[in-house]
Amino acid sequence: MILSLESSIVRTRTPDDPIAGAGFLIGNGLILTCAHVVASALDVPESRREAPADELLLDFPLVEPACTMTARVIH
């Protein structure tokens, strides 16, 4: 159980690489995180109502931290 929990932890990053926040892989390529983490990673206002079109940068720090991936907001 612990191993699967650790492998689901995701870090979101800003384009210049600092960590913006965390999230969790919840299945089938879906990651759950907070809107303020997305806003911080993409440098957009937290009050923004529509989903940003820009891609998020992320990694799995406890699995392969050197491998950066991209994701998009769907909701």
N, C-alpha and C positions, 0 to 999 in steps of 0.2 A: 504494500500500500504506500509506504513512504517513498519508495523509488518512483512509482508512477506519479505521485504528487510532485516530487522534485522535478521530474522531467516535463511537467506541464507548466512550470513557471516561465513567464515571458518578460523580457525587459523591452520597453519602448524607448527609442532614442530620437534625439533631435538630429537634423542633417549634419551638424558639426560634431556629433557623437556622444555628448553627455546623456546620461540616463534621464528620461523624462518621467518614467513611472513603471509600474508593473501590471501584469495581467496573467491570465491563465488560459491554457489551451483546454477547451471544453469538449472538443470532438470534431471530427471531419473538417479540419482546417479552420475551425471557428475559435477565435480568441475573445475572451471577455475582459474588458477593462473599463475604467471610468471615463466619462466625457472630459473631465478636467485633465486627465492624462493625455488624451488625444489632443486637446487644445494646447497643452504645454509642448508636446512633441512637434506639432505643426505650427506653433506660434500663431494661433488664431484666438480670438476672444472666447472665453468660456461661455458667454451668453449667446453665442451663435446657435441658431435653431436647426439649420440644415446640415446634413453630413458633409464634411469636407471631401473634395475630390482628390486631394493630394494623397500619395502613398505614405504610409508609416514605415519607419525602419524598426526592426525588432531582432532580438536574438533569444536563444534559450541558454541562459548563463550557466546552468548546472549540467547541460548536455554538451553543447558546442558553442561556447561564447564567441569564438572568432568568426563564426558564420552568420553574417547579417542577412536578413531576409526582408521582404517587403509585404505589406498588407494594405488593404483598403477598408474603409469604414462602410458597413452596410446598414447600420442602424444606430 
